[in-house]
Amino acid sequence: MRKSQEVLGATVIHQETNKVLGVVTDLLFNSEQVLAGLLLERGGWLRFRRYIPIECIVELGFETIRVHCEEKFSKQAPILGWTGVVTGVNPLRGRPIETANGLQLGEVMNVYFLENLGTIVGYELSDGWWNDLLHGRKKVIPDQPYIWKQMTVLATCADST
């Protein structure tokens, strides 16, 4: 199980040439809450982002990510219906998680996912910086996937709606 924060900032390297391609700036998840790809940023004066499809990733290490197909990278991700952890129109980070009866559990700060499947299995929640400092962040691992709404995450199983 990996935390999204562990992947953000990792260096992306081409497997055969060992060429540094950039740094991971976001993880993109599809509507089934499965990792679909990564956003990569290259340094320099004109910074630009490129999308890496999940099928190009060979190894998802802790400091480096190895890829094998640089030619499949594109400047625009086919992100129809995809959700980023930190970027995009409605990122997961900062979204409140609430129960069906309106009780707020906290705000999403990180997601936990299985690196071999890419499936989200849990969330790290914040109750504000003061509570985080005093008690630490909460880790929630639901039995069923949560429902991603436009501005919130609904903490009920997907089969109950």
N, C-alpha and C positions, 0 to 999 in steps of 0.2 A: 504494500500500500504506500503510495507516494502522496505528498502534499504539493499543491500547485506552486507554493512559494519556493519549493526546492528546484523546480524546473525553470521558473522565471529567472532570467539573468544567466542561464547556462550558455556556454559557447557552443555553437554548431560547427561541426567539422566534417568535411567530405571524407568518406571512408578510405578511398584509394589514394587521393592526393594529399591528405592531411591539411588541405587549405581551409583556413578559418573563413566561414561564410557569414558570420554575424552572431547576434545574441538574441535569445528568446525573449520576446516582450509580452506574449500572451498565449494562452491555451484556448482553443476553440472547440466547443462541444456541440454536437448536433441535437436535434429534438428528442432523441432517445437517450440523451445524457451520456453519450460515448464520445471520447476524444476523436475529433475529425482532423485536426491539424494544429500547427503552431504558427504564430506570427514571429517573423525574424526581422531584426533591424540591423543594418550595417552602419558603422560609424562614419565619420567624415563631415565635411561641411554640409552636404546635402544628404540628410538622413532619409532613407526610404525603407518601407517595410515590404517584406515578401511573405507569401503564404507557403508553408511546407505541408503537403498532404501526409497523413499518417503512414501511408504505405511506403514513403521514402525513408522513414526512420528505421535504422538498423539497431541502434542501442540508445536507450534513454538513461544515460549515466547521471551521476549527481552533480558533476561540474561541466561535463561535456555531453553533447548529443551527436552521435554519428549518423550521417545520412549517406545514401548511395546514388541518388538521382537528382542532381542539381538542375537538370534540364526541365524537370516538372515543376519547379518553383514558378510562381507567378506573382505579379505585383498586386493583383486583386484576388482575394479569396472568394470562392463561390459560397458566400456565407448566408444564403437565404435560409432563415430559420435557425441560424447558429448563434450561440451565446459565448461571448468571451468572459474570462475571469475578471480582467481588469479594463478592457477596452470595449468599444462598440457603443451602440445606442443605449443598450440596457445591460451593463455588465453584472455578473453575479456578485462581485465584491461590493459590499455596502447595502445589498438588498436585505430587507428584514425577512426573517422566517417567522411565520405565525401559524397558529393552529386554526382549524375550521371555525372555532368560536371566537377568534380574534385575539387570543393571547400571544403576545410577541415573545419569542424565545431568544432573540438577539439578531445581530446583523452578520451576514456572511463575510468572513475575512479570507478564508482559504477553502478549497475543496480537497477531499481525499479521493484518489482514484487508484484502481488496480492498473499497474503499468502494462501488464501483459494483455489485458482486455480493453483498457482505456475507459472503463465504466466508473462513474462517480459512485462512491460507496459511503461518503460522509462529508460533514461540513465542520469547519471551525468557526465558532460564533463569538462575537464580541458584545458585551453589555456596556460599552463605553470604556474609555481609556482608564478611568479611575478603578472600575471593577476589574478590568483586565490586570491592572497593577496589583490590586489587593488579592484577587482570587484566581487569576489566570483566565484564559479563554476556555469556553466550553467546546467539547468535541461531541458531535452528534452523529451516530451511525444508525440510520433508519432501517427498519426491516424491509420496507418497500421504497422505491424512489419517490422523492417529493415532487410535487407538481410545480413547475415553473410558470408563474403568472407574469404579467407584464411588468409590474413594479415590485412584486413580492415573491416569496417561495412559500407554498402552502404545505404545511407539515402534516399531510395525511397520505395514506397510500393511494397510488394512482388508480387502483381497482375500485375504490369506494365512491368515485364520482360518476 
